[in-house]
Amino acid sequence: VVNKAPGFGHFMGKALGDTISKSMSLSDKFDQQDREKAAKIEDLAQMKMSSDKDELLEQLNYLASLASSKPEKEIKNVIIEKMEFGIMKLKSTGANGEAEFFEKKLEPLKKKGWF
């Protein structure tokens, strides 16, 4: 009589294979997240701040709302840099009241942002 039932080795091999498969899919997921984060950082870093006051206000509003969505620190740091530059450009257009508004929005971000 020959026992044809799968043995202990079969079950251990299957369990190990399932674990490796799950860890690989997690690794792929993290790689995808890293690529998406890098792309987002690149997009923000390449963002050209307008010289037009109205467009600049729109850009600063976009950056402020993006920062309030609680992105990762690396993204938040790029947002802070862009907002500082945009505020400087806004002041150069004579829109000091609007610049002060965004400076107030920027302060809490700075406390939570840098490294």
C-alpha positions in Angstrom: 0.0 0.0 0.0 1.5 3.3 -1.0 0.4 6.5 0.7 -0.4 9.0 -2.1 -1.4 11.9 0.3 0.7 15.0 0.1 3.3 15.1 2.9 4.7 17.7 5.3 7.2 18.9 2.7 4.4 19.7 0.2 2.5 21.8 2.7 5.7 23.6 3.8 6.7 24.3 0.2 3.3 25.7 -0.6 3.3 27.9 2.6 6.8 29.2 1.8 5.9 29.8 -1.8 2.8 31.8 -0.7 4.8 33.8 1.7 7.4 34.6 -1.0 4.7 35.6 -3.4 3.1 37.9 -0.9 6.4 39.5 0.0 7.2 40.1 -3.7 3.8 41.7 -4.2 4.4 44.0 -1.2 7.9 44.8 -2.6 6.3 45.7 -6.0 3.8 47.8 -4.2 6.5 49.7 -2.3 8.5 50.2 -5.5 5.4 51.6 -7.2 4.8 54.0 -4.3 8.5 55.1 -4.4 8.2 55.8 -8.2 5.0 57.7 -7.7 6.5 59.8 -4.8 9.6 60.5 -6.9 7.4 61.6 -9.9 5.4 63.9 -7.6 8.5 65.4 -6.2 9.9 65.9 -9.7 6.6 67.5 -10.9 6.6 69.9 -8.0 10.3 70.7 -8.4 9.8 71.5 -12.1 6.7 73.7 -11.5 7.3 77.2 -12.8 5.9 79.9 -10.6 4.0 82.4 -12.7 4.8 86.1 -12.8 1.1 86.9 -13.1 -0.5 87.7 -9.8 -3.7 85.8 -10.4 -2.0 82.7 -11.7 0.5 82.9 -8.8 -2.4 83.0 -6.3 -3.9 79.9 -7.9 -0.5 78.1 -7.7 -0.1 79.0 -4.1 -3.6 77.9 -3.3 -2.9 74.6 -5.0 0.3 74.1 -3.1 -1.4 75.0 0.2 -4.2 72.5 -0.4 -1.7 69.8 -1.4 0.3 70.4 1.8 -2.9 70.1 3.8 -3.5 66.6 2.4 -0.6 65.5 4.7 1.9 64.3 2.1 5.1 62.6 3.0 7.9 64.8 4.4 10.0 64.8 1.2 7.0 66.1 -0.8 6.0 68.6 1.9 9.6 70.0 1.9 9.4 70.7 -1.9 6.0 72.3 -1.3 7.5 74.5 1.4 10.3 75.6 -0.9 7.9 76.4 -3.8 5.5 78.3 -1.5 8.4 80.4 -0.1 9.5 81.3 -3.7 5.9 82.0 -4.7 5.4 84.3 -1.7 8.6 86.2 -2.6 7.3 86.6 -6.2 3.9 87.6 -4.9 5.5 90.4 -2.8 7.4 91.6 -5.9 4.0 92.2 -7.6 3.0 94.4 -4.6 0.4 91.9 -3.3 1.7 92.1 0.3 -1.7 91.3 1.9 -2.0 88.1 -0.1 1.7 87.2 0.6 1.0 87.6 4.3 -2.0 85.3 4.0 0.2 82.6 2.5 3.0 83.2 5.0 0.5 82.4 7.8 -0.4 79.2 6.0 3.2 78.3 5.5 4.3 78.6 9.2 2.6 75.5 10.5 3.9 73.5 7.5 7.4 74.6 8.2 7.1 73.3 11.8 6.0 69.9 10.6 8.0 69.7 7.4 11.8 69.9 7.5 13.4 66.6 8.4 
